[in-house]
Amino acid sequence: MYYPQQSPGIKLTGHQHPGQVHDQTPWSRTHHPVLGPPSHAQPPTSPAYPLFHANGAMGTMQHLPHAHMTNPMAHHHHQNSLSHSHYQSPPNGNGLQGGLVQNGSPGNGTVTQIMTPHWQNQLLKCEMVRASRSPHHRARASAMAARTVHKSAIPITNPNLKNAETNGTTNDEENSTAASSNGNGSPSVAGAVAASHPSSTVAPVAQAPRPTAPKPPENTWTSLDMGGVNIKNIPPSSGLFTFTFLINLYLNHNNLTTIPPEITRLQHLELLDLSGNNLVSVPPELGMLTTLKELYLFDNHLTTLPGELGSLHRLQTLGIEGNPLDMSLKQMIQEHGTPSLIAHLRDHCPTPAPPPARVWRHLLTPVEREAMQNDPNVETFSVLCYNILSEKCATERLYGYTPSWALAWKYRKDLIMEELKNHDSDFLCLQEVDSSQYEEYFLESLSDQDYDGVYWPRSRYKTMSEADRRFVDGCAIFFKRSKFTLVEKQLVEYSTIALQRSDFKKTDDMFNRVLGKDHIAVVCLFENKETGSRVIVANTHVHWDPQFSDVKLVQAALLVEEVEKVASNFAKYPPRPMPNNSAASTPNGTSAGEKNGSSRPPPIYSDGSKIPVIVCGDFNSIPESGLYEFMSTGYIPPNHPEWMSHLYGKYTSEGLRHRLGLKSAYSVAGEDALTNYTPGFKGQIDYIWFSTANLAVNSVLGEVDRSYLDKVVGFPNAHFPSDHLCIAAEFRVKPPKDSQAPPRPPPPTFPESSR
């Protein structure tokens, strides 16, 4: 995009060599009390480079004067292939200003603007980009900087240190090769350039904690400079979009009129320069590039920006100067910087259409399901597991891509409740439930849906005041009170149990790594009111940090040990008395035990392994983790790498073992459920484990529509109130094989009332 050759308010007769005489026209700009007057009489020849401090020195970008100059600030010269007079300034002429600055030449009408550090930084980067319009400018500059400079002095280095790294690569590994242009003006990629990140003035944006984070594919180069080579079109099938390892991509100063949406395949881009083209719009799909920190759109024809760019929560600089952009949008950046504009776009972006309802995936054939439904001896129950995202964690710092109104608890709680009521599961295992939310919202709302609940907050609540305890999150289990009786409930505090183990007391790792975590589990013992069968349901939230994989293993081991103890004790309880016909009759004359397996006597459990077990929770571990291996196989060797050489008594001397025979419900379905969906992580970290000896999976809740997921950055959003997705499964109970009850003849020969 081209503009008149002189900056506003500056009279230039053409480019002048430093040895030539400058135009001495007085400069009428008012001096700012903070920035002070410039140290030369004539105006600067660039609208963005000179940045004066109170002492008259130049800041931010330093330009070395020529040797024959007596005054270092008397002249600025761009040291590149293009002379300075060829750098056209935008028609709105935003010269670099301090405080109140007049845009316009002396004697002309002026528009007063307020210069802020945000806008100062914008113009500085704008000028830097305009200075990079020659073909492969950045690649050539990087290659020049990477050349070895021979010095006469021998540097003194510390032999114990590794080679110094620059931007993630050692100096010996740097290479810079530009993308060459073929005869018709279209570029052909010949190599890449290792360019450093251009912005060091903005603090990094905090990310939500994730068990893993995606990394770019391994490659020897991560930057590609295709700037200034007269590219007119990039087809959607371009091989450029297969370079998914790219971190920096320069497409500046070409003749592009559109950018294909396929650019979103470059999911690891941190810098994208589209300046100096002929763009009248940018694709909304750019909002999917959530790793972007620098997006330069300088000197195009943009009049507005799509609301989808509001999901670029890590963006530090959105370069808009040189565009006929709506003044309200431009003013946001001028006054408050890029984050202000991004937040505005995010909160005012149109809400996309909701996805289709999730459907259940049945693992039985229609014939098998029909036979199961007609068999009165078949007992089934359903379980739902859901990390609802506690209110104190739902912040813009962690979820900057989510509209502020969609993060508000007042909005999210209704979506959560709607989800729970729609699935109507027999057991609801929820994590990150605040104490106040449990008492004031969930218990009251779910009570109307035939649910009772059990809840414990994290261990830290013991050290807090009564007012602060209300905001501590914990784990809750809700159950259908018309179907199940709560026999017993138990709190599992991992730090407390670890402290009680004699083999842990001699290890520093237990004190330094385990005791500082206040994670818990809730274990409940239930009995079916109609059949007398029992089930143990556990719900937990395991530590999140991947740097503490050893702690995750310890917490999982402590949990299964407690479940085994509970199951062993539960098996010793005598079976409940069977109700007589009159007590079990319903108003319509049918017996209450006519359905769901009530025609058989209550099972007798010889030991705890015969009782069905469900273990739900947010385990913050992927299927390839050591925790998953332990839960699914029942064993982890003492030398497993996820112990990270830490010592935990018998756990690390003998390994971990359990006899619950657990399996993930979704693994039976042959798939890994998508349970966490954020820009930094998309995968499975929540599980419903079941004991395979006495339970079988009938169906699991299916995934969210893939076409919908491809269009959203992550959760929470307008349709999903948490960064987690709920998972659910239906199970059928296998009767104990070695029950001590007398053999049961086929019904109706063996009536329900006889024992």
C-alpha positions, 0 to 999 in steps of 0.5 A: 500500500503506497502513500505520499512520500513525506510524513505529516508536518514535515517538509522534505524535498527528497532524500538527502545524503548525510553530507547534503544540507537539510531543509531548514524549514522551522518545525512548529510542533509543540514540545512535550513537558516529559519528552522534551524538545528534540536536539535538532532544529529540523523535524525527524525524517520518519514518523516513528523512529525518533523517540526522545526522552527528557534528556533529549537522548534517543530511546528504544531503537538506537541508530548509530550516527555517521562518523562525520556527524558532530551531533548524533541526533542531527540526522537519522538514516535507514541502513537498508537497501531503500532510501528513507524518502521512499518510505511512504507514511500513511495518509492519517500521518501519525507521527511519533508523538509525546503527549498532545501532538498535532498531525498536519503540516504548519498552517494546515488544519490539525487533529490533536491526538494523545500519545501513549506508550501503547501507541508509541510502541505501535508506531515504532514497530510500524516503522520497523516493518516499513523498513523491511520492505525489500525482498527477504529483508529479515532473512538477509539481516539475520544471515548478516547477524549470524556471520562469525566475527573474528576477534583478536582477543580470546574470550574467557568463558566458563567451561561448565556452562553449555553454549549460549542459546539465542531464542532457543537455539545455540549460536552454532545452530543458527542458519538463515536462508531466504525464500527465493523468487522464481521468474514469474514473481512467485516465491519458491521456498529455498530455506528459512530464517531464524528470526528472534521475536520482535517484541520485548516490551510486553510481559507474557500472558499467563496460560492456564495450567495444563498437563501437557502443551503442544509443541511445534514439530522438530525442525532445524528452522522455524522462520520463513521470510517471503516478504517483498517478492511481489506475491499476488496470491496464495492458493489454499492448496499451497505447500506453505500450509504444510509447514506446521513447525513455523513460528515466524512468517513474513508475508509483508509488502507483497500484492496479496488481496486475500489470505486463505483460511487454511493459514490456521493450519500453522498452529504454532505461529507467534509472529505473522506479518501481513503488512504492506499488502492490499488486504481489505479484510482478514479471515475470521479464522485468524482467531484460531491462531491463539499462539500469536503474539505479534500480528502486523497488519500495517499499511493495508485497506482494512476498515474493520476487524472480525470479532473472532480476533478477540480469541487471540488472548496472547497477542501483544501487538496488533499492528493497525497503523496505515489502515482506514480503520474505524476510529473507535477501534483505533482509539482503543489501541491508542489509549489502552493498547492491544489487549483493550481492543482484543477484549472488545472484539472478544466480548462483542463477537457474535455467538456461533451456532450451538453444536448438535446434541451429544448422542450416546454410543451403544456398545451392545447390538439392538437385539442385545439391548432389547433382551437386556431391557426385557430381562428383569434380572438385569441391573443397570446404573449410569455415572456422570463425571464433570469438572465444572471449573470453580468460580475462582479459577474462571478468570480472564488471566487463565481464559482470556479467549472466553468472553467475560460474560461467558465466564461469569458464574451467573451465566455458567451455572445454568448451563452446568445444571442443564447438562446435569439434568438432561443426562439424569444419571444415577450418580453425578461426580463433580470436581471443583465445586465451591462450598458455597455453590454446593450448599446454595445452588447444587444441593437445592437445585438437584434435590428437586431432581431426586438427588442427595449429595455428599461433599468435602472441600479441599484440606486447606479449608481447615486453616481458613476463616468461616467466610473464606471457607465458602470459596474453597472447592472440593469434590461432590457425589450426588445420587438418586435417593429413590434408587440407592441408599447411602451406607457410608461415606469417607474423606480421603486426604492424600497428605494426611494419609501419606503422613501416616505411612511409616515408610514415607516418614523417612523421605524428604520428597514426601514432605517437599512434594506431597504434603504441600498438596491439598487434593482429596477424594470422596468415597461413598458406599451405596446399596440398591434399594430394590436389589440389595446389590452394592456399589462403591463410588469414588470421586477425586481431583488429582494434582495438575502439574506435569512436573509432579508426575510422581505426586500424581502416582502417589495420590492415585496409589493412596486412593486405590489402597483406600478403596480396597480397604473400604471394599473389604470392610463393606463385604463384611456387612450382612445383606439387608433383609428383603422386604415382604410383598406388602411392603414392597408393593406399589400403588398400581399393584406391582411389586417394587422389585419387579424391575431391575433385577429384584427377582433375585435375593440380595447378593452376598459378597465373600470379599471386597473384590466382588463389590462393583467399584467406580472411580471417577475424577479429573486425574490430569493425566493423559492415556500415555501417562504412568498414572493411566498405566497404573490404574488400567494394569494394576502395576507400576515398576519402581524404576518407572520414569515418572517417579522422576528419581524421587523416593516414596518408601515401598512405592519406589522400592517395590513398585505400585500394585492394586487388585481392583481390575479397573478399566476406563469406560471409554477405552472399552468403546475403543476411543479416548474421550475428549474431556479437556478442550483449550487452546493449550491442550486438547485431550483426555484427562478425566476418566470413569474407571470401573471394575471389570470383574463385576461391571460391564459397559452398555454405552458411553456419552459421545463426543461433541460434533467435530465440525463445531470443535474445528471452529472454536478456540477452546472452552469455556465458551457460550455453549460449554461452561467449563474447560472440561467436558462431562463424560458419562457411561451406563453399566450393567451389574454382573452378579457375584459368581461365588455367592453364598446364597443357594442356587437360584432356579429360573423364575418364577419357581423361586419367588422373591419373598422366599430365602 
